[in-house]
Amino acid sequence: MNLIRPINSAIHFYSMSLRGVLPATMQSSPRDRDCFGKERLATTTRLRGYSLRIFALLVFGALILSSCAPVLVEPTASPTVLVELVPYHTATATTTPTPLNPATPTPLPSPTATPLTYTVQTGDSFLGIALRYKISVASLQSANPKINPNSMSIGTALIIPVQGAAAQADIPASPTPVGVTLGKVHCAAIQDGAIWCFVPVYNGQSISAESVSAVIRIAGKGSAKISSQPGSAPLDLIPAKSKLALSAYFPPSAALAPDQASAELLTALPVLSGDQRYLPVKIDKPQYQVDPDGLSARASGKLILTVNKAKASKVWVAAVAYDQAGDVVGLRRWESNAALSSGGGMSFTFEVYSIDEPISRVDLLAEARP
């Protein structure tokens, strides 16, 4: 406002001078105008020059003052521009933590063979089943700890633990040398064409032997073909200085000759004195009576435990029949369904049959288990 007022005054003065109108203080009297017409014109001309100079100075001063004053600029509202945002996907960075102790991968367990179940049939034995599935008798016994190899009944279910050639390493390459020897093999064909073979086994050492088994082979008629079957004992235990017999069954076949047979010992394990798996038992007054035709004999006796305060839940008696030549011609086992306790006795009677030759004598052997 201070600058505008002097500028307006200068403009007003300048405009009056252009029209020839001066302020009252600067105008001449009428007398001066009448007498000095020429002077008045010159004076007017000078005044106009002065007015122009004053106006120029005022304008110049106003410009200088305006340049020093702050310039207030009103903000201009900018138009709002609507921008449409288009989203786009970017890869999200992930941080993989580094474990302080890297875990060692656990190896997967190796697959194991699936056990099989086998049902015992006529003529089967522990050894024969073991050979059929290419496993050892010990492995089969471990898989079936509650089953006695010498008292299996037809229909008994056995667990076969391992299959295939990998189990062949469990079968011993040679028999265990425990002083058990085999005698002469005697074979004979029966009515249906099947062949039974018997071989005596003698334990001449001072300790008992168990799990005695053998393989019995028969040669083919007029050929080099050989058939083999496992030979098993009716009892699991053969006491020291005692004799028993092994038997093998061959299914009917016209290609086999029963007079060409041999036997090889497979297993015979020693039993130390005082083994708690067996109880000492004896046969009191053993007897046998051969029928007139010689094809059968009746065996009898009484079982007694020779240890105090003991009880046997399983008791067996084996009868081995020999002919006049000393060959084994018959073998049978008797089993009790009742328990035998110390201080008591158990009587037995059963028959044994010959496969061909007449019976000359019968040997009896017993076994008892808790």
ZICORHU-V816833 format. One record per backbone hydrogen bond with DSSP energy under -1.0 kcal/mol. NH is the residue of the N-H (numbers start at 1). CO is the residue of the C=O. E is the energy in kcal/mol with one decimal. If there is no record, write none. Layout:
NH	CO	E
NH	CO	E
This chain:
5	1	-1.5
7	3	-1.3
8	4	-2.4
9	5	-2.0
10	6	-2.4
11	7	-2.4
12	8	-2.5
13	9	-2.7
14	10	-2.4
15	11	-2.4
16	12	-1.9
17	13	-2.0
18	14	-1.7
19	15	-1.2
21	16	-2.7
26	23	-1.6
33	29	-2.0
34	30	-2.6
35	31	-2.6
36	32	-1.9
40	36	-2.1
41	37	-1.5
42	38	-1.8
43	39	-2.6
44	40	-2.1
45	41	-2.1
46	42	-2.1
47	43	-2.4
48	44	-2.0
49	45	-1.6
50	46	-2.6
51	47	-2.8
52	48	-2.3
53	49	-2.1
54	50	-2.9
55	51	-2.9
56	52	-2.4
57	53	-2.6
58	54	-2.8
59	55	-2.7
60	56	-2.5
61	57	-2.7
62	58	-2.6
63	59	-2.1
64	60	-2.0
65	61	-2.7
66	62	-2.3
67	63	-1.8
68	64	-1.1
69	65	-1.2
116	160	-2.2
118	158	-3.2
120	156	-3.0
124	121	-2.0
129	125	-2.4
130	126	-2.1
131	127	-2.7
132	128	-2.1
133	129	-1.8
135	130	-2.8
140	136	-2.0
141	137	-2.5
142	138	-2.4
143	139	-1.8
147	144	-1.5
151	148	-1.7
155	120	-2.5
156	153	-2.1
158	118	-3.7
160	116	-3.2
167	164	-1.4
168	165	-1.5
170	167	-1.8
171	168	-1.3
178	176	-1.7
181	202	-2.3
183	200	-2.9
186	198	-3.0
188	196	-2.1
190	194	-2.6
193	190	-1.8
195	250	-2.3
196	188	-2.5
197	248	-2.4
198	186	-2.9
199	246	-2.1
201	244	-2.7
202	181	-2.8
203	242	-2.7
204	179	-1.4
209	238	-2.2
210	269	-3.1
211	236	-1.2
213	267	-2.3
214	231	-2.0
215	264	-2.5
216	229	-3.0
217	262	-2.7
218	227	-3.3
219	260	-2.5
220	225	-3.0
221	255	-2.0
227	218	-3.0
229	216	-2.4
231	214	-4.0
232	247	-2.0
238	209	-3.1
241	203	-1.6
242	239	-1.1
244	201	-2.5
246	199	-2.9
247	232	-2.2
248	197	-2.0
250	195	-2.9
257	219	-1.8
260	257	-1.6
262	217	-2.1
264	215	-2.0
266	213	-2.7
267	213	-1.3
269	210	-3.0
271	208	-2.5
275	272	-1.2
278	275	-1.3
279	368	-2.4
282	304	-2.2
284	302	-4.1
287	300	-2.6
289	298	-2.2
291	296	-2.8
294	291	-1.5
297	352	-2.1
298	289	-3.2
299	350	-3.2
300	287	-2.6
301	348	-1.5
302	284	-1.4
303	346	-3.6
304	282	-2.0
306	280	-2.0
312	340	-4.0
313	369	-1.3
314	369	-1.7
316	367	-2.5
317	334	-2.4
318	365	-3.2
319	332	-3.0
320	363	-2.6
321	330	-2.7
322	361	-2.6
323	327	-2.2
326	323	-1.2
329	321	-2.3
330	321	-1.4
332	319	-2.0
334	317	-3.5
336	315	-2.1
340	312	-2.8
342	310	-2.6
344	341	-1.6
346	303	-1.7
348	301	-2.1
350	299	-2.1
352	297	-2.4
354	295	-2.7
355	329	-2.1
359	294	-3.5
360	322	-4.0
361	322	-1.5
363	320	-2.5
365	318	-2.0
367	316	-2.1
369	314	-2.4
